[in-house]
Amino acid sequence: MSNAIQSSLTIEYALLGFLRQSPMHGYEIYQRMSDAAALGMVWHLKQSYLYALLAKLEKEGLITTVWENQGTRPPRKVFHLSEAGQNTFLTWVQDAVEHGRDIRLDFLVKFYFAQREGRELLLHLIEQQRLACQNWLWHQQTIATHLTGEQVYEGLVNQFRIGQIEAMLRWLDGCEETLRQQEMAP
């Protein structure tokens, strides 16, 4: 039995997150992932791929299955989160993403599940990501100090990266502010 997902596909962690909420059959998970008001805003997943990932997670011992009778209809497979799956998910959901490019997908998925785990975990995730972004910003600013005027392209790429990181930090600040305002609302 594995304690971690062999490949680091965010979607596999998302499957664990849905099953942490409650046991579900595959099509129910697919419907929740496709919800345009939720993770459907972030990605689109083919149903066949979802079932392949569920099989992989079962093989790794992160989920288990039970066959559920449905009266006159054929039985369906219901997926449950194993203890190893729960530990894997909880470790993943509270850690910052490692690269700026991962904010657009990976962090937004973590954010989605962290808010379902509770305000404390969500604020922790935001703070961890803020620290990671500040480190990325420091790194890019350090690079900028070593660039010469002849390195025009490198300088412009560096400026672009700094701008992206600063935008990420502003967005994280806005997330935290929104959560504070919700806390103060009656």
Legacy VTK file of the C-alpha trace (Angstrom):
# vtk DataFile Version 3.0
C-alpha trace
ASCII
DATASET POLYDATA
POINTS 186 float
0.000 0.000 0.000
1.328 3.413 -0.960
1.377 6.442 1.347
1.623 8.888 -1.528
0.345 9.141 -5.022
3.059 7.911 -7.373
2.531 10.741 -9.871
1.695 14.152 -8.535
-1.428 14.805 -10.564
-3.610 17.347 -8.817
-6.688 15.618 -10.128
-5.844 12.488 -8.139
-5.722 14.533 -4.962
-9.033 16.113 -5.943
-10.572 12.649 -6.209
-9.359 11.925 -2.691
-10.854 15.242 -1.574
-14.272 14.392 -2.941
-14.176 11.005 -1.258
-13.132 12.636 2.013
-16.486 14.432 1.933
-18.378 11.143 1.521
-18.215 7.816 -0.329
-19.410 8.184 -3.927
-19.817 6.263 -7.120
-17.735 7.305 -10.107
-20.421 9.201 -11.991
-21.278 11.240 -8.902
-17.618 12.259 -8.582
-17.598 13.148 -12.275
-20.670 15.360 -11.835
-19.116 17.208 -8.907
-15.841 17.729 -10.754
-17.702 19.043 -13.776
-19.865 21.489 -11.807
-19.419 24.829 -13.576
-19.785 26.659 -10.269
-16.946 24.698 -8.665
-13.948 22.809 -10.084
-15.531 22.873 -13.536
-14.300 26.489 -13.576
-10.728 25.226 -13.360
-10.624 22.187 -15.648
-12.551 19.721 -17.790
-12.073 15.998 -17.290
-13.150 13.134 -19.506
-15.185 10.545 -17.653
-13.084 7.646 -18.951
-9.936 9.289 -17.562
-11.606 9.721 -14.176
-12.359 5.986 -13.993
-8.770 5.151 -14.937
-7.516 7.399 -12.126
-9.916 5.831 -9.647
-8.568 2.391 -10.589
-5.015 3.648 -10.090
-5.850 5.093 -6.664
-7.481 1.820 -5.666
-4.398 -0.113 -6.771
-2.230 2.234 -4.678
-4.408 1.579 -1.629
-5.627 5.157 -1.313
-9.258 4.252 -1.939
-11.348 1.119 -1.508
-14.541 0.002 -3.217
-17.791 -1.615 -2.217
-20.454 -2.890 -4.597
-23.859 -1.373 -3.866
-27.087 -3.037 -4.970
-29.604 -0.837 -6.785
-32.688 -3.018 -6.885
-33.465 -4.000 -10.477
-30.515 -2.038 -11.884
-26.991 -3.461 -11.964
-24.917 -2.925 -8.807
-22.580 0.023 -8.813
-19.124 0.513 -7.396
-18.935 2.977 -4.510
-15.526 4.435 -3.694
-14.363 5.078 -0.127
-11.282 6.912 1.088
-8.796 4.657 2.908
-6.777 5.845 5.901
-3.708 6.137 3.659
-5.774 8.174 1.197
-6.978 10.474 3.937
-3.425 11.058 5.208
-2.181 11.686 1.670
-4.951 14.181 0.994
-4.478 16.083 4.273
-0.741 16.398 3.683
-1.294 17.672 0.138
-4.085 20.168 0.840
-2.139 22.194 3.402
1.101 22.699 1.469
1.859 25.549 -0.927
2.480 24.802 -4.571
6.135 24.837 -5.548
6.018 26.852 -8.772
4.222 29.988 -9.875
2.803 28.214 -12.902
0.984 25.841 -10.534
-1.144 28.589 -8.984
-3.626 28.547 -11.888
-4.633 24.929 -11.427
-3.034 23.178 -8.468
-3.446 25.968 -5.937
-7.027 26.695 -6.975
-7.904 23.035 -6.444
-6.198 23.046 -3.044
-8.074 26.238 -2.203
-11.384 24.601 -3.179
-10.827 21.675 -0.825
-9.161 23.683 1.960
-12.250 25.862 2.289
-14.307 22.695 2.755
-11.950 21.549 5.495
-12.461 24.756 7.438
-11.357 28.327 7.831
-8.224 27.496 9.838
-6.827 25.191 7.157
-7.706 27.652 4.405
-5.903 30.499 6.178
-2.919 28.193 6.753
-2.806 27.329 3.045
-2.991 30.999 2.066
-0.150 31.842 4.455
2.011 28.958 3.196
1.453 30.099 -0.388
2.221 33.702 0.525
5.562 32.611 2.024
6.373 30.589 -1.091
5.512 33.564 -3.317
7.666 35.880 -1.219
10.580 33.470 -1.658
9.992 33.372 -5.432
9.872 37.173 -5.487
13.101 37.468 -3.528
14.750 35.027 -5.941
13.626 36.993 -9.013
14.687 40.293 -7.445
18.104 38.780 -6.713
18.397 37.716 -10.351
17.461 41.258 -11.424
20.384 42.723 -9.472
22.818 40.580 -11.469
21.473 41.383 -14.929
23.366 43.813 -17.111
21.881 46.392 -19.445
22.901 44.176 -22.363
20.630 41.371 -21.155
17.436 42.964 -22.445
15.464 39.772 -23.016
16.476 38.285 -19.667
15.571 41.534 -17.955
12.128 41.664 -19.546
11.393 38.032 -18.681
12.493 38.729 -15.118
10.209 41.790 -14.958
7.331 39.663 -16.221
7.946 37.038 -13.550
8.187 39.658 -10.811
4.889 41.162 -12.000
3.204 37.763 -11.921
4.426 37.010 -8.421
3.368 40.440 -7.166
-0.086 39.841 -8.672
-0.262 36.455 -6.916
0.610 38.106 -3.610
-2.079 40.774 -4.113
-4.610 38.059 -4.924
-3.671 36.071 -1.796
-4.051 39.250 0.274
-7.485 39.742 -1.290
-8.456 36.160 -0.433
-7.498 36.686 3.175
-9.333 40.018 3.317
-12.490 38.420 1.904
-12.322 35.725 4.574
-11.913 38.368 7.311
-14.934 40.267 6.004
-16.997 37.075 6.010
-15.975 36.404 9.589
-17.162 39.861 10.644
-20.465 39.622 8.764
-23.512 38.859 10.941
LINES 1 187
186 0 1 2 3 4 5 6 7 8 9 10 11 12 13 14 15 16 17 18 19 20 21 22 23 24 25 26 27 28 29 30 31 32 33 34 35 36 37 38 39 40 41 42 43 44 45 46 47 48 49 50 51 52 53 54 55 56 57 58 59 60 61 62 63 64 65 66 67 68 69 70 71 72 73 74 75 76 77 78 79 80 81 82 83 84 85 86 87 88 89 90 91 92 93 94 95 96 97 98 99 100 101 102 103 104 105 106 107 108 109 110 111 112 113 114 115 116 117 118 119 120 121 122 123 124 125 126 127 128 129 130 131 132 133 134 135 136 137 138 139 140 141 142 143 144 145 146 147 148 149 150 151 152 153 154 155 156 157 158 159 160 161 162 163 164 165 166 167 168 169 170 171 172 173 174 175 176 177 178 179 180 181 182 183 184 185
